[in-house]
Amino acid sequence: MPENRITVVARLISKPDKIDETRQALIGLIEPTREEKGCVFYDLIQNNLDETDFTFIEEWTCDDALDAHLQTRHLLDLQSKEAELLAAPPDIRRYSRIA
């Protein structure tokens, strides 16, 4: 795996009364994101014990590709709904593989 690849773990906590709506909004990001230049993979998982807890596991070819993703219409549209859907701001972390 090339050293410059970036792994992202993005955790989003839905408001308890908005779980289905949040799930659908997040699923709506998958197809357009996977088509973006630089997206290696983009997977959405949901916590088995806490259904408000969603996490994206992502890999990007480089920081520039990830930065471009953060400016896409589909992601900006979701960001405009965060206050309505999410119980807290997203926890988004970038990682570089070291071993």
BELMOWO-V673619 format. One record per residue. N is the residue number from 1. RES is the residue in one letter. PHI is phi in degrees with one decimal (999 if undefined). NEAR is the number of other ideal C-beta (glycine too) atoms within 12 Angstrom. D_LAST is the distance of its C-alpha to the last C-alpha in Angstrom with 1 decimal. Layout:
BEGIN
n=N res=RES phi=PHI near=NEAR d_last=D_LAST
n=N res=RES phi=PHI near=NEAR d_last=D_LAST
END
This chain:
BEGIN
n=1 res=M phi=999 near=14 d_last=10.4
n=2 res=P phi=-60.9 near=13 d_last=11.5
n=3 res=E phi=-65.6 near=12 d_last=9.6
n=4 res=N phi=-83.5 near=18 d_last=12.7
n=5 res=R phi=-67.3 near=24 d_last=12.6
n=6 res=I phi=-114.7 near=30 d_last=13.4
n=7 res=T phi=-103.3 near=28 d_last=13.2
n=8 res=V phi=-121.5 near=32 d_last=16.3
n=9 res=V phi=-120.2 near=21 d_last=17.6
n=10 res=A phi=-118.4 near=34 d_last=21.3
n=11 res=R phi=-102.1 near=27 d_last=23.5
n=12 res=L phi=-128.0 near=34 d_last=27.2
n=13 res=I phi=-110.1 near=26 d_last=30.0
n=14 res=S phi=-76.8 near=31 d_last=33.2
n=15 res=K phi=-65.1 near=21 d_last=36.6
n=16 res=P phi=-56.4 near=16 d_last=38.0
n=17 res=D phi=-88.4 near=14 d_last=40.9
n=18 res=K phi=-124.6 near=24 d_last=38.7
n=19 res=I phi=-59.7 near=24 d_last=36.2
n=20 res=D phi=-63.4 near=18 d_last=37.6
n=21 res=E phi=-65.3 near=21 d_last=38.1
n=22 res=T phi=-63.9 near=31 d_last=34.5
n=23 res=R phi=-55.9 near=23 d_last=33.1
n=24 res=Q phi=-65.3 near=18 d_last=35.3
n=25 res=A phi=-63.9 near=27 d_last=34.3
n=26 res=L phi=-70.3 near=37 d_last=30.6
n=27 res=I phi=-60.3 near=23 d_last=31.1
n=28 res=G phi=-63.8 near=20 d_last=33.0
n=29 res=L phi=-81.1 near=34 d_last=29.9
n=30 res=I phi=-64.1 near=26 d_last=28.1
n=31 res=E phi=-60.0 near=14 d_last=30.1
n=32 res=P phi=-64.4 near=19 d_last=30.5
n=33 res=T phi=-69.5 near=34 d_last=26.9
n=34 res=R phi=-63.0 near=23 d_last=25.6
n=35 res=E phi=-86.7 near=14 d_last=28.1
n=36 res=E phi=-70.1 near=28 d_last=26.7
n=37 res=K phi=-63.1 near=17 d_last=25.4
n=38 res=G phi=95.7 near=28 d_last=21.6
n=39 res=C phi=-82.7 near=29 d_last=21.1
n=40 res=V phi=-88.0 near=26 d_last=18.7
n=41 res=F phi=-153.8 near=21 d_last=19.4
n=42 res=Y phi=-152.7 near=32 d_last=21.3
n=43 res=D phi=-117.7 near=23 d_last=22.0
n=44 res=L phi=-112.0 near=28 d_last=24.3
n=45 res=I phi=-125.5 near=22 d_last=24.4
n=46 res=Q phi=-130.1 near=24 d_last=27.0
n=47 res=N phi=-63.3 near=17 d_last=27.0
n=48 res=N phi=-68.6 near=9 d_last=29.2
n=49 res=L phi=-101.1 near=7 d_last=30.7
n=50 res=D phi=-142.1 near=16 d_last=31.2
n=51 res=E phi=-70.2 near=19 d_last=32.2
n=52 res=T phi=-81.9 near=25 d_last=32.2
n=53 res=D phi=-97.9 near=27 d_last=28.4
n=54 res=F phi=-115.4 near=38 d_last=26.7
n=55 res=T phi=-140.7 near=26 d_last=23.1
n=56 res=F phi=-93.9 near=34 d_last=21.8
n=57 res=I phi=-111.8 near=22 d_last=18.3
n=58 res=E phi=-131.3 near=35 d_last=17.8
n=59 res=E phi=-136.6 near=29 d_last=15.7
n=60 res=W phi=-126.1 near=33 d_last=17.2
n=61 res=T phi=-67.8 near=24 d_last=17.0
n=62 res=C phi=-167.2 near=22 d_last=17.3
n=63 res=D phi=-60.4 near=19 d_last=18.8
n=64 res=D phi=-61.6 near=16 d_last=22.2
n=65 res=A phi=-65.5 near=26 d_last=22.2
n=66 res=L phi=-66.1 near=34 d_last=21.4
n=67 res=D phi=-61.5 near=19 d_last=24.0
n=68 res=A phi=-64.8 near=19 d_last=26.5
n=69 res=H phi=-57.5 near=36 d_last=25.9
n=70 res=L phi=-66.5 near=27 d_last=26.8
n=71 res=Q phi=-107.9 near=15 d_last=30.1
n=72 res=T phi=-73.5 near=24 d_last=31.1
n=73 res=R phi=-59.2 near=17 d_last=34.4
n=74 res=H phi=-64.1 near=25 d_last=33.1
n=75 res=L phi=-75.0 near=31 d_last=30.7
n=76 res=L phi=-63.5 near=15 d_last=33.3
n=77 res=D phi=-62.2 near=17 d_last=35.8
n=78 res=L phi=-64.5 near=32 d_last=33.6
n=79 res=Q phi=-58.9 near=23 d_last=33.2
n=80 res=S phi=-70.0 near=14 d_last=37.0
n=81 res=K phi=-103.6 near=24 d_last=37.2
n=82 res=E phi=-57.0 near=24 d_last=34.7
n=83 res=A phi=-63.2 near=14 d_last=37.5
n=84 res=E phi=-74.5 near=16 d_last=39.4
n=85 res=L phi=-96.9 near=31 d_last=36.6
n=86 res=L phi=-103.1 near=30 d_last=34.0
n=87 res=A phi=-80.7 near=23 d_last=34.6
n=88 res=A phi=-153.7 near=15 d_last=32.2
n=89 res=P phi=-60.6 near=14 d_last=30.3
n=90 res=P phi=-60.1 near=28 d_last=27.0
n=91 res=D phi=-104.8 near=18 d_last=23.8
n=92 res=I phi=-114.6 near=23 d_last=21.5
n=93 res=R phi=-126.8 near=17 d_last=18.0
n=94 res=R phi=-102.2 near=22 d_last=15.7
n=95 res=Y phi=-130.8 near=19 d_last=11.9
n=96 res=S phi=-117.0 near=19 d_last=9.4
n=97 res=R phi=-69.5 near=14 d_last=5.9
n=98 res=I phi=-115.2 near=8 d_last=3.8
n=99 res=A phi=-155.9 near=6 d_last=0.0
END
